[in-house]
């Protein structure tokens, strides 16, 4: 195949990469997306799609602002995608219910006041109010935090919609095309001129690295250190036709996620230093036992599938990693979203668009998310 020219190459086609490709294509840029595997096959394919924005417990700060701004963009993005594609996307708009243990209500007071002052609905419910909102849960909890405007969407369906909508805007995608090497300028400040895959030679004005855990070895090739730790997560999908769940239910790190067809996801684990990426019986048994203890009717549910995946957690700095790579004028980083890739995809795409078109953004204090440990890029 002859060399391909474009304005932007996006490396990584999970939910973040596809959101960026769509946003850039809508802005009128010619975009090529590449991925070493299938779309949404990495951490996106192992996400529950729970958008914990308003109900994030931290009262304020840069990360909270990023979450809230992205959540505000979520419904408009879904409306745009549905209009572009001529079909609806399944979104759970019944909110998020976080169950509380004894003494936890007091720790939420600052957050409740901050959200209410900012105009976001966030409510402290009594046990009887929890029972009315969602029957079938065990009754020994002291109450819950209810966020009616937090959302949930199936990550693979969202990624597929972004991929298709980006294509309709002119973006091109190539899968099973791992990056083999880069060609860049010899002296700093560096520019990436060419990206090589087994079958493609891509020449672009800008390059966006959004490859999740795959970002670290690719950054190494460019003399950069993007420190990402793999954190394993496992979950189940079960069929419980006699149980009617409305909102997403959260009990500490356990989520019950209704999918609208009588099935629900149960998970996901948070496993540091996991020895293998595949699902394990011990972890899945623990998840299922906790779910049944929380909602006894699940004891009669049928197991449909299970999965495991790894999320990219930045080491030594906050998530995500955004902005131009140190020492480079045309290499933009959008990676390390850890457990919030689906939630932060809209704002990440908008920030990346601003950076590539204007060289700056007013959507966040970018300095808080840029690569912290800056090292001089070594010659290739």
C-alpha positions in Angstrom: 0.0 0.0 0.0 1.4 3.5 -0.9 2.0 5.9 2.0 -1.1 7.5 3.5 -1.2 11.2 4.4 -3.6 12.7 6.9 -3.9 15.6 9.4 -3.9 13.3 12.5 -3.0 9.7 13.3 -4.8 8.4 16.4 -3.0 5.3 17.8 -5.4 3.2 19.8 -9.1 2.7 19.0 -10.8 2.0 22.3 -13.5 4.3 23.6 -11.0 7.2 24.1 -9.3 6.9 20.7 -12.6 6.6 18.8 -14.0 9.6 20.7 -11.0 11.6 19.7 -11.2 10.4 16.0 -14.9 11.4 15.9 -14.3 14.8 17.5 -11.4 15.6 15.1 -13.3 14.4 12.0 -16.3 16.5 13.0 -13.9 19.5 13.2 -12.9 18.9 9.6 -9.6 17.2 10.1 -8.5 14.1 8.0 -8.1 11.3 10.6 -6.6 7.8 10.5 -7.1 5.5 13.5 -5.0 2.5 14.0 -5.0 -0.3 16.6 -2.9 -3.4 17.2 -6.1 -5.4 17.7 -9.8 -5.1 17.4 -11.8 -2.0 18.3 -12.6 -1.9 22.1 -10.6 -5.1 22.7 -8.4 -3.6 25.4 -9.5 -2.0 28.7 -12.7 -0.6 27.0 -13.9 -4.2 26.5 -13.5 -4.9 30.2 -15.3 -1.8 31.5 -18.8 -1.6 33.1 -19.6 1.8 31.6 -20.7 3.3 34.9 -20.2 7.1 34.7 -19.4 8.1 38.3 -19.4 11.9 37.9 -21.7 13.7 40.3 -21.4 10.9 42.8 -17.6 11.0 42.9 -17.0 11.4 46.7 -14.2 14.0 46.4 -15.9 17.4 46.9 -13.8 19.5 44.5 -10.6 19.6 42.6 -9.2 19.3 39.1 -10.2 15.6 38.7 -13.8 16.3 39.9 -14.1 19.2 37.5 -12.9 17.0 34.6 -15.5 14.4 35.5 -18.3 16.8 35.8 -17.5 18.6 32.5 -17.3 15.3 30.7 -20.6 14.1 32.2 -22.2 17.3 30.9 -21.1 16.4 27.4 -22.4 12.9 27.6 -26.0 13.3 26.7 -25.3 15.8 23.9 -22.8 13.3 22.5 -25.3 10.5 22.6 -27.8 12.7 20.8 -25.3 13.6 18.1 -24.4 10.0 17.6 -28.0 8.9 17.4 -28.7 11.6 14.8 -25.6 10.7 12.8 -26.3 7.0 12.8 -30.1 7.0 12.7 -30.5 4.6 15.6 -30.8 4.8 19.4 -28.1 3.9 21.9 -29.1 2.1 25.1 -28.3 4.4 28.1 -29.3 3.8 31.7 -30.6 7.2 32.8 -32.0 5.9 36.1 -29.0 7.1 38.1 -26.5 5.6 40.5 -27.3 4.4 44.0 -24.3 4.0 46.3 -25.1 2.1 49.5 -23.5 3.4 52.7 -22.1 1.6 55.8 -22.4 2.9 59.4 -20.6 6.2 59.8 -20.2 6.9 56.0 -23.0 9.4 55.7 -21.0 12.0 57.6 -18.1 11.7 55.1 -20.4 12.7 52.3 -21.6 16.0 53.8 -19.0 18.2 52.1 -19.7 16.6 48.7 -23.4 16.9 49.1 -23.1 20.6 49.8 -20.6 21.1 47.0 -22.8 19.4 44.4 -26.0 21.1 45.5 -24.2 24.5 45.5 -23.1 23.8 41.9 -26.6 22.8 40.9 -26.1 19.0 40.6 -28.7 16.8 42.2 -27.2 14.5 44.8 -29.3 13.0 47.6 -28.8 11.2 50.9 -31.5 8.6 51.2 -32.8 6.8 54.3 -33.0 3.0 54.4 -36.8 3.2 53.7 -36.2 5.5 50.7 -33.6 3.1 49.4 -36.1 0.2 49.7 -38.8 2.3 47.8 -36.3 3.2 45.0 -34.9 -0.3 44.6 -36.8 -3.2 46.3 -35.0 -6.5 46.8 -31.8 -5.2 48.4 -30.9 -6.3 51.9 -32.1 -4.0 54.6 -29.1 -3.8 57.0 -27.7 -0.7 55.3 -27.9 2.8 56.9 -28.9 4.5 53.6 -27.4 5.5 50.3 -26.2 8.3 48.1 -28.5 8.7 45.0 -27.3 10.5 41.9 -30.1 10.7 39.4 -28.0 12.3 36.7 -25.1 9.9 36.6 -25.3 7.4 33.7 -24.3 4.0 32.4 -23.8 2.8 28.9 -22.3 -0.3 27.4 -18.8 0.6 26.4 -18.5 -1.6 23.3 -21.7 -0.2 21.9 -20.6 3.3 22.5 -17.2 2.6 20.9 -18.8 1.0 17.9 -21.1 4.1 17.5 -18.1 6.5 17.7 -16.2 4.4 15.2 -19.1 4.3 12.7 -19.9 8.0 13.2 -16.3 9.0 12.7 -16.2 7.0 9.5 -19.2 8.8 8.2 -17.3 12.0 8.9 -14.4 10.8 6.7 -12.1 9.1 9.3 -10.4 5.9 8.2 -9.5 3.0 10.5 -7.1 0.1 10.3 -7.1 -2.7 12.8 -4.5 -5.4 13.6 -1.8 -2.8 12.7 0.6 -2.6 15.6 3.0 0.3 15.4 6.5 -1.1 14.5 8.5 2.1 14.5 8.4 5.9 14.2 10.4 8.4 12.1 11.0 11.7 13.7 13.1 14.8 13.3 16.7 14.4 14.5 16.9 17.3 16.9 14.6 18.7 19.6 12.0 20.0 19.7 11.0 16.7 18.0 8.3 16.0 15.5 7.0 12.6 14.6 7.0 12.5 10.8 6.0 8.9 10.0 4.3 6.0 11.8 5.0 2.5 10.4 2.8 -0.6 10.9 3.2 -4.0 9.2 1.1 -2.8 6.2 1.0 1.0 6.5 3.2 4.0 6.2 1.4 6.9 7.7 2.5 10.5 7.4 0.6 13.0 9.6 0.8 16.5 10.8 -0.2 15.4 14.4 0.0 12.1 16.3 -2.3 11.2 19.2 -1.2 8.3 21.5 -4.3 6.9 23.0 -3.4 3.2 23.3 -4.0 2.5 27.0 -1.4 0.1 28.4 0.1 -0.1 24.9 1.1 3.6 25.2 4.1 2.8 27.5 6.1 0.7 25.0 5.3 3.1 22.2 6.5 6.0 24.3 9.7 4.1 25.0 10.3 4.0 21.3 10.2 7.8 21.3 12.5 8.2 24.3 9.6 9.0 26.7 8.5 7.4 29.9 4.8 7.0 30.3 4.5 5.0 33.5 1.3 2.9 33.4 0.4 0.0 35.7 -2.0 -2.8 34.7 -4.8 -3.2 37.2 -6.9 -6.3 36.6 -10.7 -6.3 36.7 -13.1 -9.3 36.5 -16.9 -9.3 36.1 -19.8 -11.6 35.3 -23.0 -11.2 33.3 -26.0 -13.0 34.7 -29.6 -13.4 33.8 -32.1 -12.5 36.5 -35.5 -12.2 34.8 -37.5 -12.0 38.1 -35.4 -9.1 39.4 -36.2 -5.5 38.3 -33.3 -3.2 38.8 -33.5 0.5 37.9 -30.4 2.4 38.9 -26.9 1.1 39.0 -26.3 -0.3 42.5 -22.9 0.3 44.1 -21.7 -1.3 47.3 -18.1 -0.3 47.9 -16.3 -1.6 44.7 -19.2 -3.9 43.7 -21.5 -2.8 41.0 -24.8 -4.3 39.9 -25.4 -2.9 36.4 -28.8 -3.6 34.8 -28.6 -3.9 31.0 -32.2 -3.6 30.1 -32.8 -7.1 28.9 -33.2 -9.0 32.2 -29.4 -9.4 32.5 -26.9 -7.5 34.5 -23.2 -7.1 34.9 -21.7 -7.9 38.4 -18.3 -6.6 39.1 -15.7 -5.5 38.8 -12.7 -6.5 40.9 -9.7 -4.2 41.4 -6.6 -6.4 41.4 -3.0 -5.0 41.6 -0.1 -7.2 40.6 -2.4 -9.9 39.3 -0.3 -12.8 38.0 -2.5 -13.5 34.9 -4.9 -11.5 32.8 -7.5 -14.4 32.5 -10.6 -14.7 34.7 -10.0 -16.7 37.9 -12.6 -18.8 39.8 -11.7 -17.4 43.2 -12.2 -13.8 42.3 -15.4 -14.5 40.4 -16.9 -16.6 43.2 -16.2 -13.7 45.6 -17.9 -11.2 43.4 -20.9 -13.4 42.9 -21.2 -14.2 46.7 -21.1 -10.5 47.5 -23.8 -9.8 44.9 -26.1 -12.5 46.3 -25.5 -11.2 49.9 -26.5 -7.8 48.7 -29.5 -8.9 46.6 -30.6 -12.5 47.6 -32.8 -12.9 44.5 -29.6 -13.2 42.5 -29.1 -16.7 44.0 -31.5 -17.9 41.3 -29.8 -16.1 38.4 -28.2 -17.9 35.5 -24.5 -17.3 34.6 -24.2 -16.1 31.0 -20.6 -15.0 30.6 -17.6 -13.7 32.4 -14.5 -11.7 31.5 -11.4 -10.1 32.7 -9.3 -7.1 31.5 -6.6 -4.7 32.5 -6.9 -1.0 33.1 -4.1 1.5 32.6 -3.3 3.3 35.9 -0.6 6.0 35.9 2.2 5.5 38.4 3.4 8.5 40.2 0.8 11.0 38.9 -2.9 11.5 38.7 -5.1 10.0 35.9 -5.5 10.6 33.1 -2.3 11.7 31.2 -3.2 14.5 28.7 -1.4 17.0 26.7 1.6 17.3 24.4 4.5 15.0 25.1 7.5 16.7 26.7 10.0 17.6 24.0 7.6 17.1 21.1 5.6 19.6 19.1 3.1 17.3 17.4 2.7 14.3 19.7 -0.3 14.4 22.0 -1.0 12.0 24.9 -4.5 10.9 25.8 -4.0 7.8 27.9 -4.0 6.4 31.5 -7.6 6.9 32.2 -7.6 3.9 34.6 -11.3 3.2 35.5 -12.8 6.3 34.0 -12.1 6.0 30.3 -15.8 5.8 29.3 -16.7 8.7 31.5 -13.8 10.9 30.4 -13.9 10.1 26.7 -16.0 13.1 25.7 -13.9 15.7 27.6 -10.6 14.0 26.5 -11.7 14.3 22.9 -12.6 17.9 23.3 -9.3 18.8 25.0 -7.4 17.0 22.3 -9.3 18.8 19.6 -8.5 22.1 21.3 -4.8 21.3 21.5 -4.4 20.2 17.9 -6.4 23.1 16.5 -5.4 25.9 18.9 -2.4 24.7 20.8 -4.2 25.2 24.2 -7.5 24.5 26.0 -9.7 26.2 28.5 -11.5 23.0 29.5 -9.1 22.2 32.3 -5.9 23.1 34.0 -3.9 21.0 31.6 -0.7 21.3 33.8 -2.4 19.0 36.3 -2.6 16.1 33.8 0.5 16.5 31.7 3.3 13.9 31.9 5.0 14.5 35.2 8.4 12.8 35.0 9.8 14.6 32.0 12.9 13.0 30.5 14.9 14.3 27.5 13.9 12.2 24.6 16.8 10.0 23.5 17.8 9.6 19.8 16.1 6.8 17.9 
